[in-house]
Amino acid sequence: MKFLENRILRDARVLANDVLMTDKIMGGLSDIETLSQTADEICRRFADCRISKVVCTQDSGQIVAAFAAKNLEVPLIVAKKSPGDVNLSEVYAGKVVSFTKNEVFDLFIPREYVKREDTVLIVIDVISRGNEAIAVLDILKQAGCTVCGIGCAIEKTFLRGGDAIRGTGVRLESVARIESMSTSNGIRFLSD
């Protein structure tokens, strides 16, 4: 959608040919109106689903996911990097290879948070190679619930993470789709 694309062009910075700094949009200085509009657009695209829970990861899309959960009037579940004070047998776990930090970590969701009868929407802020989203999909597969799809604020299509997700058969709806970006040529969006 143009509102998010315009905001990216105005305030995001390309740090390397595949790293986009969005800290003035959805980071340290979050633009609440843009994030709210992004959540509204994701909810509109999944209006045909009977969503019972929204899931996001600890560092990816929490504000957009919170707006989406509020809009849908359902609980928000945050997949965390630590199981907390619960026994590992009481959580679902998925492994992530971080695109930006080049490290491997686990994500955890307590088993009591997701039930087989749930219909879940995953919300992610940026999809590069799709590793976090695929880890959450694995966690939700373990839970046996229905995943209606993934709502994403920004998809870097040139890194093929969206293709990997779509290849699993899961519906992916991205509000802004970046076709290419570089420090010398800027950002180009994929036209719908």
N, C-alpha and C positions, 0 to 999 in steps of 0.2 A: 504494500500500500504506500502511496505517495507520502503520507505524513511521516512514516518511519524512514523511508528513503531520504526525504529531505533533511530530517534530523541527523541521519548518519553522515550525509554529505557536509552538513554544517559543523558537526561536533566530533565526529570520530576521526581517528588518525591511523593511517597505515604505518606500522612500525617496521614491518618487513613484508615481503610479497604475500605472505599468508597469515600475518598477525594483525588483527584489527583492534585498536584500543577504543573501547566504548565506555570508558569510565565517566564521561560527562552525560551519558544517556542512561546507562544501567549499571553504574558502578559506584565509586566513591561520592559522586555528585549526581544522584539519580534524578531524571526528569520524570516526575510522577505523572504528569498529563500524558506524555508519550507512552509511558509504560501502561497506564490505564487504557489508553486507546488501543494499544497492542493486545492487551488482554481481551478487550471488547471484540476485536476482530477475530481472535482465536476462538472465542466463545460463539461468535456468529457462524464461523465455519464448521463448528461441531454441534450446531443447534439440533441436528437430526439424531443425536445420540442421547441416551438417558444416562448421563454421567452421575456417578455416586461419589467419586473422589477424584481429586487432582493430586498428582505426584510431581515433585521437582527434586532436584539435587541440591545439596547444601550450598554450593557455590554457583549454581546455574539457574537463573530465572526465578528466584524466590519471590521477588516483588511482582513480576508479571503473573506468576502462579497464584499468589495471594489474591490479586485482583480478579483473576479468573475464578478461583474458588468462591470468592465473595459474590461475584456476578451469578454463578451457578447455584449458590447457596448450598455448597457441599464442603466437607472437610478438606484441608490441605495436609498432605503427608510429605515430609521432607526426608529424602534418602540421605543419611549422614555418613561421614567418613569414619565414625567411631560407633561401635554398637552401644556405647553408653554403659549403664550399670546392669545390663541384662546379659544373661548367658547366651553364648553363640548359638545354642540349640533353639533359642527363642527368636531368632532373626532370620530373615532372608538376606543373602549376600550376593553381590555381583562385583566383578573385577573391572577396573577402568585403567586404560593406558592414557594418561593425560597428554593432550595435544600440545598445550602451551608450556607445561612444566616438564615434559618428558620424564614422568615418573609413573609408577604403578601404585594404585591404591584401591581399597575396597569401599563399596557403598553398602549400607545396611538399612533395612526397614524391619521393625518389629513385626512378627507374625500376626500379632493381635490387631494390627492396623489395617490389614488387607484381607478380605474374605473372598471366597470363591464366587460369591454372588455379586461382587462389585464390578462396576463398569468404570474404568479408569481412563482419565486423560492425563498424559504426560506433558509437562510444559518445560521447555528448555530455552535459554536465552540465545545461545549461538551454537549452531551445528557446524563443525569443521569436518572431522573424520567420523563423527557419530558415535564415538566410544562411550560417552556417558549415557546417551540415550539407549544404546544397545545393552549396557549393563543394567539399566533400569528395566528394560524389556525382559531381560533374563530373570531379574528379581520377581517381576510380576508374573512371569510364566511359572516360576516356582510356586507362587501363591495360587495359581489356577484361575485367576480372575480374567475378565475380558478387558482388553486394551482397545479402546475405540480409536486411538491414534495419538499422535504427537503434535502439539502446537509449538511452533518455534518462532521466535522473534526474527532472528537473522540466520540465514543459511548461506554458507560459502559453497556454492554449487561446484566450483572448480576443484574442491578438495574431495568431492564424491562421497562424503558422509551421508548426505541425503539419499544418494543412490543405494548405498549399503542398507540403510533403513528401509527404503521402499522395496528393496530386494527380499526383505523378510516377510513382505506382504502387509506390513503395517502402514496405515494411512499417515502421511506427513503433510502438514499444512504450515508453510512458512510465510510470514508476513512480508519480509524483505528477502529477496534472493540475489546474492551478489554473484555475478558472472565472472568478474575478474577484479583484481586490485593490485596496485603496486605503488611504491613510493614515488615513481616518476610519472605514472599515468593516472593515478587516483583510483576511484571506485566506479565500476560499471555494474549496473543492475540487469538482471535477466528480465526481459519484458514478458508479460503473461500472454 
